[in-house]
Amino acid sequence: MRIGLLTNYLALRPGSDSGIGLHFRVLADALAALGHQVHVVYVSPDLETDRAALAVLAPSWSCDLVAANSPAFIRRGLHSSWPAQVLATELRASAGAAAALSRAVRRRRLEIVETHATGCPGLAYLAVPGGVPLVTRLSTSAAQLHGNLQVSSLVHRLAARIERAAVRASAAILTHTRLHRDELVRVEGYSPRAFGLVPHGLPDIPMPPAPREPGADSGEEILYVGRFEHRKGVDVLLRAIPSVLAARPRARLTLAGTFEGDRTWPDFAARHPELAGHRVRALGRVPADELDRLYAGCDVFVAPSRYESFGLIYVEAMRHAKPVVGCRVGGVPDVVTDGETGLLTPPGDASALADALIRLLADPGLRYRMGRAGRADFLRGFSARSLARASTDFYTSVLKSLGPSGV
């Protein structure tokens, strides 16, 4: 099959914290590994750096880079509104992406294209008559995202309306969990019959570390990975952690993720100087090899997000055979099986979160069993190979449903 991928995000360099970018990188690699011809159109924020990264990677798929930088006239005209600059830049970039995609469709005879709803990179291409079918993957919608950021503005409402229009004009909609699909149906009014379900996937690690055997107790390591922002619930974790560390005197918490401009960590450090930097440490962004080491070395992974449409971080932990603590929100229960591969708590409930962490930290046998079950779930349903196979099955079904014309 000849498949196009159109994206504003692509994990070409170590340290990328974009779930969408990681999805499209893994998908491109996995589809090509199955023998499909894959062409990526990437709206790049840094053409020179990304060209250099592609030259080093020498991927098994081809790629066109489209500039995403904001031109001077947009910066001057919208200097007082950063959200307006972002929206205008994305709309302008979509025209360049549509032109590049149209050329690729003709030259490479692409049959179908997958894109994402965030930023609507396929918006302009949807207006091209006679184009190949465009499948839009819908993660956390603009309306959901802005609600969890506790932001409301005309620009954000406009972004949500544009996203809905782009999604509805697509040949098919794709998302990654049944529960997130149901939430999108409720919040956005989409038909449940419009959705295909294909979970995200990750490449396996070459030498999976064995889970710690029951009885191994050299002090428990708790790991959080994610940006410091309201939606990720790191504030809830830092409210819960003093009681956890009081109950488990040898436990430690490591936080990996960017927190520029967020006051959650500085405020915690000011309130708990006896813990910050000693039993609780914030590393900021870490390189990929260091992140793998952190996953491999932890006993429990925690990410108490207020909303996740999927949550690749949980799959990363399960890939390393680690038990997971998260929240019963969005698509998380479709990824983490409560009581089997981890423990799920109500969002925003620091007391329940602390109880779940203490329960796992106090029971190495339970950690071992949940870690093994999580590893098995990863291999069964969340690998890169399963992502590629399920995606091509979905593309085939879309093309068949559209008939011989393919439109």
Summary of the structure (lengths in Angstrom):
residues: 407
radius of gyration: 21.6
end to end distance: 16.5
largest distance: 68.2
contacts: 1390
relative contact order: 0.13
helix: 48%
strand: 16%
